[in-house]
Amino acid sequence: MSILGHLGLPGSSLGQTQNRGLKLFQDNDLKFWVINSRERHPKEDTLIRKTEEQVMDIEQKKIYLEFLEAEKVSGRMERGINQLKRTVPKLFSYLLYFGFEFSEIGVKEALFYQKWLLETGRLDGDSYKSSTVRNYLNGAISFYEYLKRKKLVYENPFKQIKLIREDKRLPRNILKEKQMDDLLTELTLYNTEPGVKNQKTMYRIHVMAELMYSTGLRISEVASLKCEDIDFKRGIVNVINGKGGSSRIAWLSDYSREILKIYITQMRGLTFSFSHEKNDDLLFGTPWYSMNRVINKTLKKVSHRLGFGDFTSHGFRHALGYHLLRAGCSIRYIQEILGHKRIKNTEIYTKVDRENLRDVLDNFHPRRFRSK
């Protein structure tokens, strides 16, 4: 029976030196010595991995936890807090390794932190991507802003350095329009799933997918939506706390508006289970980390079944920008629709693949042939 039938619808610091002068630190030393929260064992010539938080002393751990709590109180989203948990402890590894105190970090040391990240790289030997290095530095910026507010430091040196340039490359595996239509159509077949629970899950993923492809919302933004954020009369979604804590308006297509209206007015309560009760104020009743895991696992499975390769929820956002550009939409409109603060983030979609250049030339060249 279908869902509708069931529901009714360390170690030492570079040779024991305590000198704070960065000129003494050689690149080769950085590659040889303990990095990324690893320390040289005092008895054996091996490297022991520590978790980032284990390098903190009691006072540092206290400040770190107070910092995270302050960020939560300020309204930073759960995804943002998790990002800080991944990036800020790396700074403590750097401080411990070179023997710095919070107050001893100036512009020179902040610049060297960036160089240290670039030179040392990951534990598996690969280099960090520029975007990863920027994430670590943004974590340091946020942490030092907190220290400055608490008057533990006089300035934020990480705000005064020039961050490494982030490579803006066209995302991989952007589905073409026909492929996207096939994928979304496949997601409407939730009634074919075995069992009511699976049908409920697939139905909700179908609604989320239509919402994301219409609005370009990130999965974290979808997870934080509440019913009152949807204005069906105006056809808009109020994104209260988007990326970076900013708010904006997203627009619903006519099709996605009807899909979402059916979900809210008829199906939402029926698809909720006991696990959703503690988050029943949210539109989909699921926190970001759970939603992200479930929807991406499903999307990859369906996409591979259709022969499209890996596809995740963020692919809807990229596809929307790419498809609008290919349809002739102004890049300024696309910037507004996706909520990009900087036009250069939108210009990535201008890197159209060559197979479309002939159509572009034929459609837009002023001397195109006109039959009588």
C-alpha positions in Angstrom: 0.0 0.0 0.0 1.3 3.5 -0.8 2.1 6.2 1.8 -1.1 8.0 0.7 -3.1 4.8 1.5 -1.5 4.3 4.9 -1.6 8.0 5.9 -4.8 9.1 4.3 -2.6 11.0 1.7 54.6 18.4 22.9 56.8 17.6 22.4 59.7 20.1 22.1 59.6 23.3 20.1 62.1 23.0 17.2 65.2 21.9 19.0 64.0 22.9 22.5 64.3 26.6 21.6 62.1 29.0 23.4 62.9 31.8 21.0 59.8 33.5 19.6 61.6 34.7 16.6 60.0 33.2 13.5 63.2 33.7 11.5 64.7 30.7 13.2 62.0 28.4 11.9 63.0 26.7 8.6 60.6 25.2 6.1 62.4 21.9 6.3 62.0 21.9 10.1 58.3 22.4 9.7 58.0 19.4 7.5 60.1 17.2 9.8 58.8 18.1 13.2 55.5 17.5 14.9 52.6 19.0 13.1 48.8 18.9 13.2 48.5 18.0 16.8 51.1 15.2 16.7 54.1 15.0 19.0 57.4 13.1 19.1 57.3 10.4 21.7 60.0 11.0 24.3 61.2 7.3 24.2 60.5 6.3 20.6 61.1 8.0 17.3 57.5 7.8 16.3 54.7 10.3 16.0 51.6 10.0 18.2 48.4 11.5 17.0 46.4 13.6 19.4 43.0 15.1 19.0 43.1 18.8 18.5 41.3 19.5 21.8 43.8 17.4 23.8 46.5 20.0 23.3 44.6 22.6 25.3 45.4 23.1 29.0 42.6 23.6 31.5 42.4 27.3 31.2 42.5 27.3 27.4 39.8 24.6 27.3 37.7 26.8 29.5 38.1 29.8 27.3 37.4 27.7 24.2 34.2 26.3 25.6 33.1 29.8 26.7 33.8 31.0 23.2 31.6 28.3 21.6 28.8 29.1 24.1 29.0 32.8 23.3 28.8 32.1 19.6 25.7 30.0 20.2 24.1 32.8 22.2 24.9 35.3 19.4 22.8 33.2 17.0 25.4 31.4 15.1 23.8 28.3 13.4 24.6 24.8 14.4 26.6 24.2 11.2 28.7 27.3 12.0 29.4 26.0 15.5 30.5 22.7 14.1 32.8 24.5 11.7 34.4 26.4 14.6 34.8 23.1 16.5 36.7 21.7 13.5 38.9 24.8 12.9 39.7 26.7 16.1 41.5 23.8 17.9 44.0 23.8 15.0 45.1 27.2 16.3 45.7 25.8 19.7 48.0 23.2 18.2 50.0 26.0 16.5 50.2 27.9 19.8 51.4 24.9 21.7 53.9 23.8 19.2 55.7 27.2 19.0 55.1 28.1 22.6 52.9 31.2 22.0 50.4 32.7 24.4 47.2 34.4 23.1 48.7 37.8 23.6 51.9 37.0 21.7 50.2 36.6 18.4 50.7 39.6 16.2 50.4 40.1 12.5 53.7 38.4 11.8 52.6 35.3 13.8 49.2 35.3 12.1 50.8 35.3 8.7 53.1 32.5 9.8 50.0 30.5 10.9 48.8 30.7 7.4 52.2 29.6 6.1 52.3 26.8 8.6 49.0 25.4 7.4 50.1 25.6 3.8 53.5 24.0 4.4 52.5 21.2 6.8 49.2 20.1 5.2 47.2 17.1 6.2 48.2 14.0 8.1 48.1 11.9 5.0 50.7 14.1 3.4 48.4 16.0 1.0 48.3 19.8 1.0 45.2 21.6 2.3 43.0 23.2 -0.3 43.0 27.0 -0.2 39.4 26.9 0.9 40.4 24.7 3.9 43.2 27.1 4.9 40.7 30.0 4.7 38.3 28.1 6.9 41.0 27.6 9.6 41.9 31.3 9.4 38.3 32.4 9.6 38.0 30.3 12.7 41.0 32.1 14.2 39.4 35.4 13.3 36.2 34.5 15.1 38.1 33.3 18.2 40.3 36.4 18.4 37.3 38.6 18.0 36.0 36.9 21.2 39.3 37.3 23.0 39.3 41.0 22.1 35.7 41.4 23.4 36.8 39.7 26.6 39.9 42.1 26.8 42.3 39.1 26.7 44.0 40.6 23.7 44.3 44.1 22.4 43.7 43.4 18.7 42.8 40.8 16.2 45.9 40.2 14.1 44.1 37.6 11.9 41.8 40.4 10.5 44.9 42.4 9.4 46.5 39.8 7.2 45.6 39.0 3.5 44.1 35.6 3.3 45.2 33.1 0.6 43.2 33.5 -2.5 40.5 30.9 -2.8 40.3 29.0 -6.1 36.9 29.4 -7.7 36.4 26.4 -9.9 33.2 25.2 -11.5 31.7 22.5 -9.3 32.0 19.0 -10.6 29.1 17.0 -12.0 26.5 19.7 -12.4 23.5 17.9 -13.8 22.1 19.2 -17.1 18.4 20.2 -17.3 17.2 16.8 -18.6 19.2 15.0 -16.0 17.8 17.2 -13.2 14.3 16.5 -14.5 15.0 12.8 -14.5 16.4 12.9 -10.9 13.5 15.0 -9.5 11.0 12.7 -11.3 12.7 9.6 -9.7 12.2 11.2 -6.3 8.5 11.5 -6.9 8.2 7.7 -6.9 8.3 7.5 -3.1 5.2 5.3 -3.1 7.3 2.5 -4.6 9.5 2.3 -1.5 9.1 -0.7 0.7 7.4 0.1 4.0 5.6 3.2 5.3 8.7 4.6 7.1 10.8 4.6 3.9 7.9 6.1 1.9 7.7 8.9 4.5 11.4 9.6 4.2 11.4 9.6 0.4 8.4 11.9 0.3 10.1 14.4 2.5 13.3 14.2 0.4 11.1 14.8 -2.7 9.7 18.0 -1.1 13.2 19.2 0.0 14.6 18.6 -3.4 12.0 20.6 -5.2 12.4 23.4 -2.6 16.2 23.5 -3.0 16.1 23.4 -6.8 13.6 26.2 -6.8 15.2 28.5 -4.3 18.9 27.5 -4.3 18.8 27.1 -0.5 21.6 25.3 1.2 20.8 22.2 3.2 21.6 24.0 6.5 19.2 26.8 5.5 16.4 24.2 4.7 17.0 22.5 8.0 16.5 25.7 10.0 13.3 26.8 8.3 10.0 27.0 10.2 6.5 27.0 8.8 6.0 30.7 9.4 9.1 31.4 7.2 7.0 30.4 4.1 4.8 33.1 2.6 2.7 31.3 0.0 0.8 34.5 -1.0 4.0 36.2 -2.1 5.7 33.0 -3.1 8.8 33.6 -1.0 10.8 32.0 1.8 12.3 34.1 4.5 15.8 32.8 5.3 16.2 34.2 8.8 19.7 32.9 9.5 21.6 32.0 6.4 25.3 31.5 5.7 27.3 33.9 7.8 24.3 34.7 9.9 22.8 36.9 7.2 19.1 36.9 6.3 17.6 37.1 2.9 14.5 36.3 0.8 14.3 33.2 -1.5 11.7 32.8 -4.3 9.5 29.8 -4.9 8.6 28.6 -8.4 4.9 28.0 -8.9 5.5 24.2 -9.0 7.6 24.1 -5.8 5.0 26.4 -4.1 2.3 23.9 -4.7 4.4 20.9 -3.6 5.3 22.8 -0.4 1.8 23.8 0.3 0.5 20.2 0.1 3.3 19.2 2.4 2.5 21.8 5.1 -1.3 21.8 4.9 -1.9 18.0 4.4 1.2 15.8 4.9 3.6 17.4 7.4 2.0 16.1 10.5 1.4 12.7 9.0 5.0 12.2 8.1 6.3 13.2 11.5 7.4 10.4 13.9 8.4 10.3 17.5 12.0 11.3 16.6 10.7 14.6 15.1 8.8 15.7 18.3 11.8 17.5 19.9 12.2 19.6 16.7 8.6 20.0 15.7 9.0 23.8 15.4 11.2 23.1 12.3 9.5 22.8 8.9 11.0 19.3 8.4 11.5 18.5 12.1 15.1 17.4 11.5 18.3 19.1 12.6 20.9 19.9 10.0 23.4 17.1 10.8 20.7 14.4 10.5 19.1 15.9 7.4 22.4 16.3 5.6 23.4 12.7 6.2 20.1 11.1 5.1 19.4 13.3 2.1 22.9 13.0 0.7 23.0 9.3 1.1 19.7 9.0 -0.8 20.6 11.4 -3.5 23.9 9.6 -4.2 22.0 6.3 -4.4 19.4 7.6 -6.8 21.9 9.5 -8.9 24.1 6.5 -9.3 21.1 4.4 -10.2 20.3 6.8 -13.0 24.0 6.8 -14.2 24.7 10.4 -13.1 27.5 9.7 -10.6 27.8 11.4 -7.3 25.3 14.1 -6.5 24.6 15.8 -3.2 22.1 18.4 -1.9 24.4 21.3 -2.8 24.2 20.2 -6.4 20.7 21.7 -6.6 22.1 25.1 -5.8 24.8 24.9 -8.4 22.4 23.5 -10.9 19.9 26.3 -10.4 22.6 29.0 -11.0 24.0 27.1 -14.0 20.6 26.4 -15.6 19.4 30.0 -15.1 22.5 31.3 -16.8 22.1 28.9 -19.7 18.5 30.1 -20.1 19.7 33.6 -20.6 19.0 35.0 -17.1 21.0 38.1 -16.1 23.9 37.2 -13.8 22.8 40.0 -11.5 19.4 38.3 -11.0 21.2 35.0 -10.4 23.3 36.7 -7.7 20.2 37.9 -6.0 18.4 34.5 -6.3 21.3 32.6 -4.8 22.0 35.3 -2.2 25.7 35.8 -3.2 27.1 38.9 -1.5 29.8 39.2 -4.2 29.2 39.0 -7.9 32.5 37.0 -8.4 30.9 34.1 -6.6 28.1 34.0 -9.2 30.5 34.5 -12.1 31.7 30.9 -11.6 28.7 29.8 -13.6 29.8 31.7 -16.7 32.4 29.0 -17.3 29.9 27.2 -19.6 31.0 24.0 -21.2 32.0 24.2 -24.9 29.1 22.1 -26.2 26.8 25.1 -25.6 28.9 27.7 -27.4 27.3 26.9 -30.8 23.8 27.4 -29.5 24.8 30.6 -27.7 26.3 31.9 -30.9 23.2 31.0 -33.0 20.8 32.4 -30.5 22.5 35.7 -29.6 24.6 36.8 -32.6 23.0 39.8 -34.3 23.5 38.3 -37.8 21.7 35.0 -37.2 19.8 33.7 -40.2 16.1 34.5 -40.3 13.8 32.4 -42.6 11.1 34.3 -44.5 
